[in-house]
Amino acid sequence: MSQGNYDVVIVGGGVAGSSIARELSRYKLRIALFEKEVEVAFGVSKSNSGIIHPGTQNPPNSLKGKLCVLGNKLTRKISKELGVDFKEVGSLIVAFERDEIAKLKRIKKEAEVLGVPKLKIVDRAWIKANEPSLSDKVIAALYAPTTGIISPYRLVYDLSENAKRNGVEFYTESEVLNIKRISSGGFEIATKKGLFNSRYVVNAAGLHADDISKMVGVDDFKITPRKGEEFLLDKKRRYLTNHVIFPLPTKTSKGVLVIKTADGNPMIGPTAEDIDDKEDLSTSDKGLSTVLHSVQRIVPSIDGNDIIAYFAGLRPASGHDFIIRHEKKVSGFVNVAGIQSPGLTAAPAIALMVSDILKKNGLSLKKKILFHKHRKTEVHLFDIPLSKTRSLIKKDAGYGDVVCRCEMVSAKEIKDAISRGAKTLDGIKFRTRAQAGRCHGGFCTSRIMKILSEETGQPLTEITKRGHGSNIVEKDRSND
């Protein structure tokens, strides 16, 4: 027996799925989102570099290029509504040789066709004045002032929480096991949480979008994981560069970057390696060597000793463009697949496109009288002046109880994150940055676990880093 009947079911709780959920929550619809991980943002989105791209490195006739430019504009609006920490910092694509300037001009021309504004080629004098850390061998760059940075995790959390407030039902730890067409119309979705029915299904399952699509008989694309190894630098290097720095792009990648992040720590990477394993998040000496060699050519002062964390992400590559379409042979099924870079930037535009596709294929979109588009901005001590911190402590002493000293995160912020839905140590880290500093939680993990146990009623042995199989404290089995 079905446990729920919906107008739309969304598979996947990353930035694309959460954006679609929030956009559709404007309308009088019954909507559910299914995510196989213990929390949303734990798939592809957790390893995103957080760049809001301007649209400078996409073919002018590509879907991803058009959606990137529109998404760049929409992200600014959404970040204000949801209180997300978007910062416009600009970017540079650098050139070392005279013949590379012609390539910059071609990129600029293609981007202007897409509608990217305010682009200009800057010379050595401009670079020296505005980016003094760049190598003296950089002779020119394409400057795109509309490039921004944002916390990819907090964006997903804020989108999903706002969608939930507007009526979307979220089911985590609910892997979709099968999707069956119903003879009378619609679909039966079998999950680890039971059976559900829906008139429409939107497949935004990231690395597993091809597996979900095959369930309804559409198997004309394959997701190939493209591993990117990235390395986080100490926050003391936060002023390493003033912009996001790109090399000239290759056929398969935007190259190895020097990235400003919304949280302050610069990041270097990623590599780009097509692999077969959708679970392989390992890092390597080769990846580190490749990244360091590449970025030191651009910013010579970067040192391996600055690195405080290694991690890898998998981009769900499938050809050269996004796959966003209604499947004609499976009425009511919409694929949103191959959403690699610039997927974070394009996500709000993807949501609009999916909404339009559903409408064109029979879904009635009647706007709600009341749509809650705003949410209260979260407090982050690391991002506010000391005078404001003092004021907060007077109102709630929990703000003065600093749990994570590396990142200045208080007990109150951790409790707020739990009340918002954090169930794991990573869920707390992604929302607050507690455990994200140089000590990697060496000083604060035990305290965070205690708070999580007290707030949720879980015993310490049940608390995990990122869900099933990642328990921190082993049960005492001596009496088993």
BALO-488796 format. One record per residue (C-alpha): x, y, z; residue in one letter. Coordinates in steps of 0.2 Angstrom, whole numbers, padded with zeros to 4 digits, always signed. Example, Ala and Ser with C-alpha at 12.3 -4.5 7.8 and 13.67 -1.06 7.14 Angstrom:
REM residues 2
+0062-0022+0039A;+0068-0005+0036S;
END
This chain:
REM residues 480
+0000+0000+0000M;+0006+0017-0004S;+0012+0028+0010Q;+0009+0045+0001G;+0002+0052-0015N;+0010+0067-0023Y;+0009+0078-0038D;+0028+0078-0040V;+0042+0068-0032V;+0060+0074-0034I;+0074+0061-0032V;+0090+0069-0025G;+0093+0082-0012G;+0108+0091-0019G;+0108+0109-0025V;+0098+0105-0041A;+0085+0095-0032G;+0083+0107-0017S;+0082+0122-0030S;+0068+0113-0039I;+0059+0109-0023A;+0059+0127-0017R;+0053+0133-0034E;+0039+0121-0035L;+0034+0125-0017S;+0027+0142-0024R;+0012+0132-0031Y;-0003+0122-0024K;+0006+0105-0026L;+0009+0090-0015R;+0028+0088-0017I;+0040+0075-0009A;+0059+0074-0011L;+0069+0058-0008F;+0087+0058-0003E;+0097+0042+0000K;+0109+0050+0012E;+0106+0054+0030V;+0105+0073+0026E;+0103+0083+0010V;+0119+0091+0003A;+0129+0075+0007F;+0131+0069-0011G;+0139+0079-0025V;+0135+0096-0017S;+0146+0093-0002K;+0162+0094-0012S;+0157+0109-0023N;+0170+0123-0023S;+0156+0136-0020G;+0160+0147-0036I;+0145+0157-0044I;+0152+0157-0061H;+0149+0172-0073P;+0147+0161-0089G;+0164+0164-0097T;+0169+0146-0101Q;+0154+0139-0109N;+0150+0137-0128P;+0137+0151-0132P;+0125+0138-0140N;+0126+0127-0124S;+0112+0124-0112L;+0124+0125-0097K;+0130+0142-0103G;+0113+0150-0105K;+0108+0143-0088L;+0124+0149-0080C;+0122+0167-0085V;+0103+0167-0079L;+0108+0157-0063G;+0121+0170-0059N;+0108+0184-0058K;+0095+0173-0049L;+0108+0168-0036T;+0109+0186-0030R;+0091+0187-0028K;+0089+0170-0019I;+0104+0174-0007S;+0095+0190-0001K;+0079+0181+0002E;+0087+0166+0011L;+0101+0175+0020G;+0114+0165+0011V;+0132+0172+0012D;+0135+0177-0007F;+0150+0188-0010K;+0154+0195-0027E;+0173+0194-0029V;+0176+0193-0048G;+0188+0181-0057S;+0203+0182-0068L;+0207+0169-0082I;+0226+0172-0084V;+0238+0171-0099A;+0257+0169-0098F;+0261+0170-0117E;+0256+0183-0130R;+0247+0170-0141D;+0236+0166-0126E;+0229+0183-0126I;+0220+0179-0142A;+0212+0164-0133K;+0206+0176-0119L;+0198+0187-0133K;+0189+0172-0140R;+0182+0167-0123I;+0177+0185-0120K;+0168+0186-0137K;+0159+0170-0133E;+0154+0175-0116A;+0147+0191-0122E;+0136+0182-0135V;+0129+0173-0119L;+0126+0190-0111G;+0140+0190-0098V;+0142+0208-0093P;+0157+0220-0089K;+0171+0209-0096L;+0187+0216-0100K;+0205+0211-0104I;+0217+0218-0091V;+0236+0221-0093D;+0251+0218-0082R;+0250+0235-0074A;+0231+0231-0069W;+0236+0214-0062I;+0251+0221-0052K;+0240+0234-0044A;+0225+0222-0041N;+0233+0205-0038E;+0250+0207-0032P;+0252+0189-0027S;+0251+0183-0045L;+0267+0178-0054S;+0277+0191-0063D;+0275+0180-0078K;+0256+0183-0080V;+0255+0196-0093I;+0236+0198-0095A;+0219+0191-0089A;+0201+0191-0093L;+0192+0200-0079Y;+0174+0195-0075A;+0168+0205-0061P;+0151+0196-0059T;+0160+0180-0052T;+0154+0176-0034G;+0157+0164-0020I;+0145+0156-0009I;+0144+0142+0004S;+0137+0127-0006P;+0131+0117+0009Y;+0122+0132+0017R;+0114+0136+0001L;+0107+0118+0000V;+0101+0118+0018Y;+0093+0135+0016D;+0084+0131+0000L;+0078+0114+0007S;+0072+0122+0024E;+0063+0135+0014N;+0055+0122+0003A;+0050+0112+0018K;+0042+0128+0026R;+0032+0130+0011N;+0025+0112+0011G;+0038+0100+0003V;+0040+0084+0012E;+0058+0078+0014F;+0063+0060+0016Y;+0081+0056+0020T;+0089+0039+0021E;+0076+0035+0008S;+0086+0028-0007E;+0074+0025-0022V;+0075+0006-0026L;+0063+0006-0041N;+0051+0016-0051I;+0036+0008-0060K;+0024+0016-0071R;+0005+0015-0066I;-0007+0010-0080S;-0019+0023-0075S;-0005+0036-0075G;+0009+0042-0064G;+0022+0032-0055F;+0024+0020-0040E;+0041+0024-0031I;+0048+0010-0021A;+0060+0017-0007T;+0069+0011+0009K;+0055+0020+0018K;+0041+0012+0008G;+0030+0014-0007L;+0024+0031-0014F;+0014+0037-0029N;+0016+0052-0039S;+0010+0060-0055R;+0027+0066-0060Y;+0045+0062-0056V;+0060+0073-0057V;+0076+0064-0058N;+0090+0075-0050A;+0100+0061-0043A;+0117+0067-0047G;+0130+0053-0049L;+0115+0040-0049H;+0104+0049-0062A;+0108+0036-0075D;+0103+0022-0063D;+0086+0031-0059I;+0083+0034-0077S;+0085+0016-0081K;+0071+0011-0069M;+0059+0019-0081V;+0067+0012-0097G;+0077+0027-0102V;+0095+0022-0104D;+0103+0033-0118D;+0115+0042-0106F;+0129+0037-0094K;+0135+0046-0079I;+0154+0045-0078T;+0161+0051-0061P;+0174+0064-0064R;+0185+0065-0049K;+0192+0082-0043G;+0205+0082-0029E;+0205+0099-0019E;+0215+0106-0005F;+0210+0118+0008L;+0222+0131+0015L;+0224+0138+0032D;+0212+0153+0035K;+0228+0164+0038K;+0230+0164+0019R;+0213+0171+0017R;+0220+0187+0008Y;+0231+0176-0004L;+0221+0183-0019T;+0207+0195-0021N;+0199+0186-0035H;+0195+0168-0040V;+0210+0164-0052I;+0208+0152-0067F;+0221+0146-0079P;+0216+0145-0098L;+0203+0131-0099P;+0206+0114-0107T;+0194+0103-0117K;+0188+0094-0101T;+0191+0106-0087S;+0191+0124-0081K;+0208+0119-0075G;+0217+0120-0058V;+0211+0136-0049L;+0215+0147-0034V;+0198+0149-0026I;+0192+0162-0013K;+0179+0154-0002T;+0164+0161+0007A;+0171+0155+0023D;+0188+0163+0021G;+0200+0148+0018N;+0207+0148+0001P;+0206+0132-0009M;+0217+0125-0023I;+0211+0113-0036G;+0203+0103-0043P;+0210+0089-0054T;+0199+0081-0067A;+0200+0062-0069E;+0186+0051-0076D;+0184+0036-0065I;+0172+0021-0064D;+0168+0020-0045D;+0154+0032-0040K;+0160+0030-0022E;+0179+0034-0024D;+0183+0049-0014L;+0201+0045-0011S;+0215+0058-0013T;+0232+0055-0019S;+0250+0061-0019D;+0249+0063-0038K;+0234+0074-0036G;+0242+0085-0023L;+0258+0086-0034S;+0248+0091-0050T;+0238+0104-0040V;+0253+0112-0032L;+0263+0113-0048H;+0249+0121-0057S;+0244+0134-0044V;+0262+0138-0039Q;+0265+0143-0058R;+0251+0156-0055I;+0254+0161-0037V;+0272+0156-0032P;+0269+0160-0013S;+0257+0145-0011I;+0266+0132+0000D;+0261+0114+0004G;+0263+0118+0022N;+0248+0130+0020D;+0236+0115+0017I;+0225+0109+0031I;+0213+0097+0022A;+0213+0086+0007Y;+0197+0080+0000F;+0189+0074-0017A;+0173+0076-0025G;+0164+0067-0040L;+0156+0077-0054R;+0142+0068-0063P;+0149+0070-0081A;+0138+0065-0096S;+0144+0072-0112G;+0148+0091-0114H;+0131+0098-0108D;+0117+0096-0096F;+0103+0084-0099I;+0086+0092-0094I;+0071+0085-0103R;+0054+0078-0102H;+0055+0060-0108E;+0042+0058-0122K;+0041+0039-0121K;+0039+0040-0102V;+0026+0054-0099S;+0028+0063-0083G;+0046+0059-0081F;+0059+0073-0081V;+0078+0070-0082N;+0090+0083-0074V;+0106+0074-0077A;+0124+0077-0080G;+0124+0093-0069I;+0142+0096-0067Q;+0151+0113-0067S;+0143+0126-0067P;+0128+0117-0059G;+0129+0126-0043L;+0127+0143-0052T;+0114+0136-0064A;+0103+0128-0051A;+0090+0141-0049P;+0089+0143-0068A;+0087+0124-0069I;+0073+0125-0057A;+0064+0137-0068L;+0067+0127-0083M;+0060+0111-0074V;+0045+0120-0068S;+0041+0126-0086D;+0044+0108-0093I;+0031+0101-0080L;+0019+0115-0085K;+0020+0111-0103K;+0017+0093-0100N;+0001+0094-0090G;+0005+0100-0072L;-0006+0114-0067S;+0004+0127-0058L;-0008+0138-0047K;+0002+0150-0036K;-0001+0150-0017K;-0009+0165-0009I;+0006+0164+0004L;+0023+0159-0001F;+0036+0161+0012H;+0051+0167+0002K;+0061+0174+0016H;+0070+0166+0031R;+0080+0172+0046K;+0098+0174+0043T;+0109+0162+0053E;+0122+0169+0065V;+0140+0165+0062H;+0152+0172+0075L;+0167+0170+0063F;+0158+0182+0051D;+0152+0196+0063I;+0162+0210+0072P;+0166+0208+0091L;+0154+0221+0096S;+0140+0212+0089K;+0146+0196+0097T;+0146+0205+0114R;+0128+0210+0111S;+0122+0192+0107L;+0131+0185+0122I;+0120+0197+0133K;+0105+0190+0125K;+0110+0172+0126D;+0125+0166+0135A;+0127+0151+0123G;+0135+0163+0111Y;+0149+0165+0123G;+0152+0147+0125D;+0165+0144+0111V;+0166+0126+0106V;+0176+0126+0091C;+0191+0138+0094R;+0198+0137+0076C;+0182+0143+0068E;+0174+0153+0082M;+0158+0142+0083V;+0148+0143+0099S;+0137+0131+0108A;+0122+0141+0103K;+0126+0140+0084E;+0128+0121+0086I;+0111+0119+0095K;+0103+0130+0082D;+0110+0119+0068A;+0103+0103+0076I;+0086+0112+0078S;+0087+0115+0059R;+0090+0097+0055G;+0108+0092+0058A;+0109+0074+0063K;+0128+0071+0061T;+0145+0078+0064L;+0146+0083+0046D;+0129+0090+0046G;+0135+0102+0060I;+0151+0106+0051K;+0143+0110+0035F;+0131+0122+0043R;+0142+0130+0056T;+0161+0126+0051R;+0164+0118+0068A;+0178+0105+0065Q;+0183+0113+0049A;+0199+0122+0055G;+0217+0116+0056R;+0214+0104+0071C;+0200+0095+0061H;+0189+0094+0077G;+0203+0087+0088G;+0198+0099+0102F;+0179+0101+0099C;+0172+0084+0092T;+0169+0076+0109S;+0160+0092+0115R;+0150+0093+0099I;+0145+0074+0101M;+0139+0078+0119K;+0128+0092+0113I;+0121+0082+0099L;+0117+0068+0111S;+0109+0080+0123E;+0098+0089+0110E;+0093+0073+0100T;+0092+0060+0114G;+0104+0049+0104Q;+0117+0039+0114P;+0135+0043+0110L;+0137+0026+0102T;+0123+0031+0089E;+0131+0047+0084I;+0140+0047+0067T;+0151+0057+0056K;+0140+0056+0040R;+0127+0042+0043G;+0127+0023+0043H;+0144+0015+0046G;+0153+0031+0052S;+0150+0029+0070N;+0163+0038+0081I;+0161+0028+0097V;+0160+0009+0097E;+0147+0000+0107K;+0154-0011+0122D;+0152-0028+0115R;+0161-0037+0130S;+0144-0044+0136N;+0137-0049+0119D;
END
